[in-house]
Amino acid sequence: MFDVKKELNLSTKHEGLIIGLFDKPEKFSGLLMSLDQGFEGQLTDLVKSGDISAKLKRISKIHSFGKIGAKRIWFVGLGKEKDLTFDKLKEAFGRLFKEVQMSKPEETAVYLDSFTTEGISGLDASHALSEALSLSTYQFDGYKQKSNEPEKKLEQVTIYSSDYEEAEVHASLTVGYAFGKATNSARTLVNIPGNLLTATDMANYALELASRYDFEVEILDKAEIEKLGMGAFLAVNQGSTEPPKMIVLKYQGKEEWKDVIGLVGKGITFDTGGYSIKTKAGIVGMKTDMGGAAAVLGAMEIIGEIQPEQNVVAVIPSTDNMISGHAFKPDDVITSMSGKTIEVLNTDAEGRLVLADAVTYAKHHGAEYLVDVATLTGGVITALGLHTTGAMTNHEQLYQQVLEASVEAGEQMWQLPLFETEIERVRNSKVADLNNSPGSEGHALVAGAFIGEFTEGTPWVHLDIAGTATSSKAYDLGPAGATGVMTRTLALFVERFEPIEK
């Protein structure tokens, strides 16, 4: 995909040449001056007329008419140098590659040094470029009949940089592309309909990951889940004809199995709401209720690629939530793996039930720090909208590490409170230790508080991605549909993790 070279010769043949353009009053210098001279000053005229714009994320394309080796030039507007951030650069690259893809070139070149500032190095720009290329050109074709005409894709990108060593640039490009590719893997999992992605299918996907990256893997079937007493998980599966799977992947990056990070992802492959059934409008799109599991699997793909010196156990409880004569009902009382009993007041509050047993099982595998990810509540959308993930925690130092990773990944999150009032609400049952749904008020808060009851003091962060797991419209770094949100945040959190003194 990527070839890195030191010097750019303007006579070298390429289908395209990509150049960054900052908004500044100075005359062209360096490569841009050479280009302008080759075009007999016409580039200056095009900038003055606005046909080539340096405004942020403005993409301008011109044909070279044989004046240089590249057939066409794409100029990427970067705005003011002082205002350019890593996230803005990534979005600018995303918009660029969407435009480039429409021209269907199989090869192009990038003058990397034109995208750097005092705050953004060439290695940062390399990562932004390759991650954005992967993310922005992602497509889920679905299941329509395919045309026999071969599809042209961008297969080769030549990066020119005189300021950095070729090996360093290539390494940064490789990591960025791995982050984007794994996010796309998560997107695809979420986009697949529930009849084609059952718990068994998800388990098979995890087995493929384990084989590719030499992870230790464990897939518990229903009999094994019953033997371990995972009554909360089993209750959600009761109405289904599809068997449940508890999926475990282990990556050991240290000599000893210590300081283990537990990543727990909700894997509900389709959610009817059970007897607390969803509306006819609300039930559409419930194939995406395994977005947390997809994020964890995507993060494990990145971990397999970059091989951080950390220990990670990923735990995914996977089932659908269906209605039948065997399905669990409101007023049922169930016993979780931890021994805590739960009064079921809402069968549509199923995600927190499967996560309860998954959190307990992650601790069984030695997890000393926990992060769970789930499309959990509509309440988080009411509170934070569609672009911000809700977070809750029982440990501020751990949360800060997750927050820093989310900022670096460009995935917004906001901390919601975990007060004793919400904890007391989930502990309020006349017949059991806990209830799974004490009411609609503060819905996102009580859902998080419920999961927190099963951490039993283990440092923990809860991420509710109900609003951010999908997008209703296309954006600079992707199409409408699944976003793969939190894949990169989780991977960065693992890569940068510093053990916390207990």
Buried (B, 14 or more C-beta within 10 A) or exposed (E): EBBBBEEBEBEBEBBBBBBBBBBEEEEBEEBBEBBBEBBEEBBBEBBEEEEBBBEBBBBBBBEBEEBBBBBBBBBBBBBEBEEBEBBBBBBBBBBBBBBBBEBEBEBBBBBBBBBBBEEBBBBBBBBBBBBBBBBBBBBBEEEEEEEEEEEEEBEBBBBBBBEBEEEBBBBBBBBBBBBBBBBBBBBBBBBBEBEEBBBBBBBEBBBEBBEEBEBEBBBBBBEEBBEBBBBBBBBBBBBBEBBBBBBBBBBBBEEEEEBBBBBBBBBBBBBBBBBBEBEEEEEEEBBBBBBBBBBBBBBBBBBBBBEBEBBBBBBBBBBBBBBEEEBBBBEBBBBBBBEBBBBBBBBBBBBBBBBBBBBBBBBBBBBBBBBBBBBBBBBBBEBBEEEBBBBBBBBEEBBBBBBBBBBBBBBBBBBBEBEEEBBEBBBEBEEBBBBBBBEEEBBBBBBBBBBBBBBEEBBBBBBBBBBBBBBEEEBBBBBEBBBBBBBBBBBBBBBEBEEBEE
